[in-house]
Every structure is written in C-alpha cells, then in structure tokens.
C-alpha cells in the first residue's frame, strides 16, 4: 500500500494483515449490481444474473406503494432527520411507524433505531445497565450484532450450545438468584434453522429470566410468545432500512432514556421510515398474505418443509465455497459464498436467500443446477 502520510510501522501492519486474509482465501470485494430486483445484471460486465443473495424476502423494496411513500416523505420532510430524535425531535412519520411496529408485533410499544444492529446493541446494553451483576446467556450461533451487544454490555456472558435447551436449563439453574437474560435469534441467519421459541419462553419463565428474541429473519416463523422482548430490522421482511425494539412500555422507556445506540445517533431518514410504514400496511393486507404464500412456495421448491427463506448448502473449505459460487455465477445464478469469520472454519457454504419476488422458474433452475453439480439444497 502507499505509505505517503501514513506511519511506516502501521503500513507494515496493515499490509501483513491483508496478506494473511488473502492467503486464507478470505479476501472480499464488493460486487455491484444494476438493480435490487432478483433479475439484474453485474455492472462491471453487463452479464445478466438472478440474485439469490438478498434478504428482501417479500420483494417490498421494489413495491410501488413503498417507493411512492419514500418519494412523498422525501419531498415533504427532506433527505435527513437532522439529528438524534432526543435532540431535534421526531417527525410524525417516526411516531406513526413505532405505533405500526407495536401493532404488527403485538407488543405494547416499540422504539425505532437506525439499524437492526443498533437495536441489539441498545437493548442488551440498556437491560444490563439496570442489573450490573446480570448474567447473559447467548446461543453460540447468534448474529454478530447480538454478540457485540453482549460484549459492550460489560456483563458476564455464557454461550450455550446451539439450540441446546438442556444445557441452557442447567446454566440458568446454576445461576439461580442472579438477574439473567437469555438472548437468541428466532431464525438463524446462516443456517436458516429456528429456535423453539415457546420452549425458550417457558424455560425463561421458570427461571425468572428475561427473554430477548431477534426476529430479523422471522418472515415465515411463528409469532413469538407474549413475554419475549423483540429486536428486529426493517430491511428484510419490509425491504427498507432501520431497526426496532418492541415490548412492554417500561422497557421502551428504558431504551429511549439509556440505549446509547439510540441516544447518540441520527434518526432514520423520513424516506426510509415512510417506506417501512407503507410496507407494514402491505404485510397486513391480503396482498401480504399472497406474498407470504409465494415465498413459502418458492422455499418448498428448494427444500420441502423448510421453515425459513435461508437455505444453506455447506461445502466445507473456503476454496470449495468460492469455486461453487463462481460455477453458479457462470450460469447466471448469484449465490454468495459464506466464509469465516461469518461461519466457523470448515463450514463454508453457499447461502441461498429466497424471495417472493423470485420467478418460480428461476428457483427451479437454481435447484436443477445445484443438483446437477452435486450440491443438494
């Protein structure tokens, strides 16, 4: 790298780190696509592809009512919110969206964050601050935002084996008398499997532990039990941008007053917020039910009985995952290779993300191509 104006010792460290990433087969570049629709093109080459990489599960990022709402808010309220909401105040669209989220998730109240990542940081930190001696139990395959939230909370964290409720029960019993929090994804983002949320809720109730569920990928999952605190994103089911915490009013008041990732960041843009409000209306309509049916049908075409739109094809090494992804791309199918640190070494995979916006014929073509190459979804 060029070291002009850069301390030579730091240039050497950065170069060494980059060489190590490349030697491990973990080098990453960003591919630019012409549109956000499933059928698109790679900008650099102009080659047409069908993308199975995005999390726009219902295709709402491209819905005319959603984009029209964003346009209207942009015209009426401008490009940005101006500052954090506790400084500059809300716009009516922020308040309406929080009410809509609470109704959608069947919770008393909700608080809007700029991203789902920030929502996890904010909620876990706010809860831990109330009980400095709290013990946090976290599933070993939780999303990075949950992991980072538990680290920043400065509380003791115990990681339990993935979906192992017996191990969690033992850990909760061993810490009886302490304030305890259990944090788990409902749908896990790299494996596409689901937690037994009702059993989790019963376990937490028995031990008087708080249950925090991340519902970011839960478009096809069952509704969470009423006692769970929910963290989610607006970027997947709703196809926009932002995050939320939903739960009892006092918890939302606590986050509004103490969650650092809410207090110290600029509020969501009016356009993103209005788009999410429009998307929630669609999700709750007959059209939303039809979109969910299309999504379920597309998932069934790849893996019968699967309960999420995330379908992994584990291949092992970094080299194998990259080769598989490149072979699919050569046939016009974009499926990303997932490598460490996102997944553990030796479990590299293709991660297929299915949408209601996918043409069933394209889903069938992907399934046939995978089977022809010995890759079984």
C-alpha positions as CSV (number, residue, x, y, z in Angstrom):
1,X,0.0,0.0,0.0
2,X,1.1,3.6,-0.5
3,X,2.6,4.8,2.8
4,X,2.5,8.5,1.9
5,X,1.4,10.4,5.0
6,X,0.9,7.1,6.8
7,X,3.3,5.9,9.6
8,X,5.5,3.2,8.1
9,X,5.1,0.8,11.1
10,X,1.3,1.0,10.6
11,X,1.6,0.5,6.8
12,X,3.6,-2.7,7.5
13,X,1.0,-4.0,10.0
14,X,-1.9,-3.3,7.6
15,X,0.0,-5.0,4.7
16,X,0.7,-8.0,6.8
17,X,-3.0,-8.3,7.8
18,X,-4.2,-8.0,4.2
19,X,-1.7,-10.7,3.1
20,X,-3.0,-13.0,5.8
21,X,-6.6,-12.5,4.7
22,X,-5.7,-13.3,1.1
23,X,-3.6,-16.4,2.0
24,X,-6.5,-17.8,4.0
25,X,-8.8,-17.5,1.0
26,X,-10.9,-14.9,2.8
27,X,-10.4,-11.9,0.6
28,X,-13.6,-9.9,-0.1
29,X,-14.6,-7.5,-2.8
30,X,-17.9,-5.8,-3.3
31,X,-19.9,-6.8,-6.4
32,X,-22.1,-4.0,-7.9
33,X,-25.4,-5.0,-9.4
34,X,-27.6,-2.8,-11.6
35,X,-30.8,-3.1,-9.6
36,X,-32.2,-4.5,-6.4
37,X,-34.6,-6.9,-8.3
38,X,-33.9,-10.6,-8.4
39,X,-33.3,-10.5,-12.2
40,X,-30.5,-8.0,-12.6
41,X,-27.0,-7.6,-14.1
42,X,-23.4,-7.4,-12.9
43,X,-22.5,-3.8,-13.5
44,X,-18.8,-4.4,-14.4
45,X,-19.6,-7.0,-17.1
46,X,-23.3,-6.4,-18.0
47,X,-23.9,-10.1,-17.6
48,X,-27.5,-10.9,-16.6
49,X,-27.9,-12.8,-13.3
50,X,-30.6,-14.0,-11.0
51,X,-29.7,-12.9,-7.5
52,X,-30.3,-15.3,-4.5
53,X,-28.2,-13.1,-2.3
54,X,-30.5,-10.5,-0.7
55,X,-32.8,-10.6,2.3
56,X,-35.7,-8.7,0.7
57,X,-37.9,-11.7,1.4
58,X,-41.2,-10.3,0.2
59,X,-39.8,-8.1,-2.6
60,X,-41.2,-5.0,-0.9
61,X,-38.1,-2.8,-1.6
62,X,-39.4,-2.6,-5.2
63,X,-43.1,-2.3,-4.4
64,X,-44.6,0.8,-6.0
65,X,-46.6,1.8,-2.8
66,X,-43.4,1.5,-0.7
67,X,-41.3,3.6,-3.1
68,X,-44.1,6.1,-3.5
69,X,-44.2,6.6,0.2
70,X,-40.5,7.2,0.3
71,X,-40.8,9.8,-2.5
72,X,-43.6,11.6,-0.7
73,X,-41.7,11.8,2.6
74,X,-38.5,13.0,0.8
75,X,-40.5,15.8,-0.8
76,X,-42.4,16.7,2.3
77,X,-39.7,16.2,5.0
78,X,-36.3,16.3,3.3
79,X,-33.5,13.9,3.0
80,X,-32.4,13.6,6.6
81,X,-33.9,13.7,10.1
82,X,-31.3,16.3,11.2
83,X,-30.1,14.8,14.4
84,X,-30.9,12.3,17.1
85,X,-34.6,12.4,18.0
86,X,-34.0,13.4,21.6
87,X,-32.2,16.5,20.2
88,X,-34.2,17.5,17.1
89,X,-37.4,15.7,17.9
90,X,-39.4,13.2,15.8
91,X,-41.3,13.7,12.6
92,X,-44.9,12.4,12.6
93,X,-43.8,9.5,10.4
94,X,-41.4,8.2,13.1
95,X,-44.2,8.2,15.7
96,X,-46.6,6.5,13.3
97,X,-44.1,3.8,12.4
98,X,-43.5,3.0,16.1
99,X,-47.2,2.5,16.6
100,X,-47.4,0.4,13.5
101,X,-44.5,-1.8,14.6
102,X,-46.0,-2.4,18.0
103,X,-49.3,-3.4,16.4
104,X,-47.6,-5.6,13.8
105,X,-45.5,-7.4,16.5
106,X,-48.4,-7.5,19.1
107,X,-46.4,-5.6,21.7
108,X,-47.3,-2.6,23.9
109,X,-44.8,-0.2,22.4
110,X,-41.8,0.0,20.1
111,X,-38.8,2.2,19.6
112,X,-37.2,2.9,16.2
113,X,-33.4,2.6,15.7
114,X,-31.4,3.5,12.7
115,X,-30.5,-0.2,12.0
116,X,-31.3,-3.6,13.5
117,X,-27.6,-3.9,14.5
118,X,-28.0,-0.7,16.7
119,X,-31.2,-2.1,18.2
120,X,-29.4,-5.2,19.5
121,X,-26.6,-3.0,20.9
122,X,-29.1,-0.7,22.5
123,X,-31.5,-3.2,24.1
124,X,-28.9,-5.5,25.6
125,X,-26.8,-2.6,27.0
126,X,-29.9,-1.0,28.5
127,X,-31.0,-4.2,30.2
128,X,-27.5,-4.9,31.6
129,X,-27.2,-1.4,33.0
130,X,-30.3,-2.0,35.1
131,X,-28.7,-5.1,36.7
132,X,-24.8,-4.7,36.7
133,X,-24.5,-8.3,38.0
134,X,-26.7,-9.7,35.2
135,X,-25.7,-13.0,33.6
136,X,-26.4,-13.1,29.8
137,X,-26.9,-16.5,28.1
138,X,-26.4,-16.3,24.3
139,X,-26.8,-19.0,21.7
140,X,-23.5,-19.8,20.1
141,X,-24.8,-19.1,16.6
142,X,-26.4,-15.7,17.4
143,X,-25.9,-12.9,15.0
144,X,-22.9,-10.6,15.3
145,X,-25.0,-7.7,16.5
146,X,-26.1,-9.8,19.5
147,X,-22.6,-10.9,20.2
148,X,-21.3,-7.3,20.1
149,X,-24.2,-6.2,22.2
150,X,-23.4,-8.7,24.9
151,X,-19.7,-7.7,24.8
152,X,-20.5,-4.0,25.1
153,X,-22.9,-4.6,27.9
154,X,-19.9,-5.5,30.2
155,X,-21.9,-8.2,31.9
156,X,-20.9,-11.8,32.3
157,X,-21.8,-13.8,29.2
158,X,-22.2,-17.6,28.9
159,X,-22.6,-19.0,25.5
160,X,-24.7,-22.1,25.3
161,X,-24.5,-24.8,22.6
162,X,-26.7,-24.0,19.6
163,X,-30.4,-24.7,20.4
164,X,-29.4,-26.9,23.4
165,X,-32.2,-26.1,25.8
166,X,-31.0,-28.8,28.3
167,X,-27.6,-27.0,28.5
168,X,-29.4,-23.6,28.9
169,X,-31.6,-25.0,31.7
170,X,-28.5,-26.2,33.6
171,X,-26.8,-22.9,33.2
172,X,-29.9,-21.0,34.3
173,X,-30.3,-23.3,37.3
174,X,-26.6,-22.9,38.3
175,X,-27.1,-19.1,38.4
176,X,-30.3,-19.1,40.4
177,X,-30.8,-15.9,42.3
178,X,-29.0,-13.7,39.8
179,X,-30.6,-11.4,37.3
180,X,-30.5,-13.4,34.0
181,X,-31.1,-12.6,30.3
182,X,-31.4,-15.2,27.5
183,X,-30.7,-13.8,24.0
184,X,-31.4,-15.8,20.8
185,X,-32.2,-15.4,17.2
186,X,-35.5,-16.9,16.3
187,X,-34.3,-17.7,12.8
188,X,-30.5,-18.1,12.4
189,X,-29.1,-16.1,9.6
190,X,-26.5,-18.5,8.2
191,X,-28.2,-21.9,8.8
192,X,-31.8,-20.9,8.3
193,X,-32.9,-23.1,11.3
194,X,-35.2,-21.9,14.0
195,X,-35.3,-21.8,17.8
196,X,-38.1,-23.5,19.7
197,X,-39.3,-20.1,21.0
198,X,-42.2,-21.4,23.1
199,X,-39.9,-23.8,24.9
200,X,-37.4,-20.9,25.4
201,X,-40.2,-18.8,26.8
202,X,-41.3,-21.5,29.3
203,X,-37.7,-22.0,30.4
204,X,-37.1,-18.3,31.0
205,X,-40.4,-18.0,32.9
206,X,-39.4,-20.9,35.1
207,X,-36.1,-19.2,36.0
208,X,-37.4,-15.6,36.0
209,X,-35.1,-14.7,33.2
210,X,-35.7,-12.1,30.5
211,X,-36.0,-13.5,27.0
212,X,-34.8,-11.4,24.1
213,X,-35.6,-12.7,20.6
214,X,-34.1,-11.3,17.4
215,X,-36.9,-11.7,14.8
216,X,-34.9,-10.1,11.9
217,X,-35.3,-13.2,9.6
218,X,-38.6,-14.4,11.0
219,X,-40.8,-13.8,8.0
220,X,-42.1,-17.4,7.9
221,X,-41.7,-18.2,11.6
222,X,-44.4,-18.4,14.2
223,X,-45.4,-15.4,16.3
224,X,-43.2,-15.0,19.4
225,X,-44.7,-15.6,22.8
226,X,-46.1,-12.6,24.6
227,X,-43.4,-12.4,27.3
228,X,-40.4,-12.0,24.9
229,X,-38.7,-8.7,24.2
230,X,-38.3,-8.4,20.4
231,X,-35.5,-6.9,18.4
232,X,-35.9,-6.7,14.6
233,X,-35.0,-5.0,11.4
234,X,-36.9,-3.2,8.8
235,X,-34.6,-4.3,6.0
236,X,-35.7,-7.9,5.5
237,X,-39.4,-8.6,5.7
238,X,-40.2,-4.9,5.0
239,X,-37.4,-4.2,2.4
240,X,-36.4,-0.8,3.8
241,X,-33.9,0.3,6.4
242,X,-33.9,0.6,10.2
243,X,-34.4,-1.5,13.4
244,X,-36.7,-1.7,16.4
245,X,-37.2,-2.9,19.9
246,X,-40.7,-4.0,20.8
247,X,-42.1,-4.9,24.2
248,X,-43.7,-3.5,27.4
249,X,-43.9,0.2,27.7
250,X,-41.4,0.5,30.6
251,X,-38.7,-1.4,28.6
252,X,-39.2,1.0,25.7
253,X,-39.0,4.0,28.1
254,X,-35.7,2.5,29.4
255,X,-34.3,2.2,25.9
256,X,-35.4,5.7,25.0
257,X,-33.6,7.1,28.0
258,X,-30.5,4.8,28.2
259,X,-29.8,3.0,25.0
260,X,-26.6,4.6,23.7
261,X,-27.2,3.5,20.1
262,X,-30.5,5.3,20.1
263,X,-29.4,8.4,22.0
264,X,-26.2,9.2,20.2
265,X,-27.1,8.7,16.5
266,X,-29.1,10.5,13.9
267,X,-32.7,9.3,13.5
268,X,-33.8,7.2,10.5
269,X,-34.5,9.3,7.3
270,X,-38.1,10.3,6.6
271,X,-38.0,8.3,3.4
272,X,-36.9,5.0,5.0
273,X,-39.4,5.5,7.8
274,X,-42.3,6.2,5.5
275,X,-41.3,3.3,3.3
276,X,-41.4,0.9,6.3
277,X,-44.8,2.2,7.4
278,X,-46.2,1.5,3.9
279,X,-44.6,-1.9,3.9
280,X,-46.2,-2.9,7.2
281,X,-49.6,-1.9,5.7
282,X,-49.0,-4.3,2.8
283,X,-47.8,-7.1,5.1
284,X,-51.1,-6.9,7.0
285,X,-53.2,-6.9,3.9
286,X,-54.5,-9.7,1.6
287,X,-51.6,-8.8,-0.8
288,X,-49.2,-9.5,2.1
289,X,-50.8,-12.9,2.7
290,X,-50.4,-13.7,-1.0
291,X,-46.7,-12.6,-0.9
292,X,-46.1,-14.9,2.0
293,X,-47.7,-17.7,0.1
294,X,-45.4,-17.1,-2.8
295,X,-42.4,-17.1,-0.6
296,X,-43.4,-20.4,1.1
297,X,-43.9,-21.9,-2.4
298,X,-40.5,-20.8,-3.6
299,X,-38.8,-22.2,-0.5
300,X,-40.7,-25.5,-1.0
301,X,-39.2,-25.8,-4.5
302,X,-35.7,-25.9,-3.0
303,X,-36.2,-27.7,0.3
304,X,-39.6,-29.1,1.3
305,X,-40.7,-28.3,4.8
306,X,-38.0,-25.8,5.5
307,X,-39.2,-23.0,7.8
308,X,-37.2,-20.0,6.6
309,X,-36.1,-18.4,3.4
310,X,-32.5,-19.0,4.2
311,X,-31.2,-22.3,2.7
312,X,-27.5,-23.2,3.3
313,X,-25.5,-25.6,1.2
314,X,-22.5,-26.5,3.3
315,X,-19.4,-27.4,1.2
316,X,-16.5,-27.2,3.7
317,X,-13.5,-25.2,2.7
318,X,-13.1,-21.6,1.6
319,X,-11.9,-22.8,-1.8
320,X,-14.8,-25.1,-2.3
321,X,-17.3,-22.5,-1.4
322,X,-15.7,-19.9,-3.7
323,X,-15.5,-22.4,-6.6
324,X,-19.1,-23.4,-6.2
325,X,-20.3,-19.8,-6.2
326,X,-18.2,-19.0,-9.3
327,X,-19.6,-22.0,-11.1
328,X,-23.2,-20.9,-10.4
329,X,-22.4,-17.3,-11.4
330,X,-21.1,-18.6,-14.8
331,X,-24.6,-19.9,-15.3
332,X,-26.2,-16.6,-14.4
333,X,-27.1,-17.5,-10.7
334,X,-25.7,-15.3,-8.0
335,X,-25.4,-17.2,-4.7
336,X,-22.8,-15.9,-2.3
337,X,-20.1,-18.0,-0.7
338,X,-20.1,-17.5,3.1
339,X,-16.7,-17.9,4.8
340,X,-15.1,-17.2,8.2
341,X,-15.4,-15.2,10.3
342,X,-19.2,-15.3,9.4
343,X,-19.2,-19.0,9.8
344,X,-16.8,-21.4,11.5
345,X,-13.8,-22.8,9.6
346,X,-14.7,-25.9,7.7
347,X,-18.4,-25.0,7.4
348,X,-18.1,-22.6,4.5
349,X,-21.3,-22.6,2.4
350,X,-23.5,-21.2,-0.3
351,X,-26.2,-19.2,1.3
352,X,-29.4,-19.1,-0.7
353,X,-31.9,-16.4,0.2
354,X,-35.3,-16.9,-1.4
355,X,-37.8,-14.1,-2.1
356,X,-41.5,-13.9,-3.0
357,X,-40.2,-11.8,-5.9
358,X,-38.3,-14.7,-7.5
359,X,-39.9,-16.2,-10.6
360,X,-40.6,-19.9,-9.7
361,X,-38.9,-20.9,-13.0
362,X,-35.7,-19.3,-11.8
363,X,-36.0,-21.1,-8.4
364,X,-36.4,-24.4,-10.3
365,X,-33.4,-23.6,-12.5
366,X,-31.3,-23.0,-9.4
367,X,-32.5,-26.3,-7.8
368,X,-31.7,-28.2,-11.0
369,X,-28.3,-26.6,-11.4
370,X,-27.3,-27.3,-7.8
371,X,-28.4,-31.0,-8.1
372,X,-26.5,-31.3,-11.4
373,X,-23.4,-30.1,-9.6
374,X,-23.8,-32.4,-6.6
375,X,-24.9,-29.6,-4.3
376,X,-28.0,-30.5,-2.6
377,X,-30.1,-27.7,-1.1
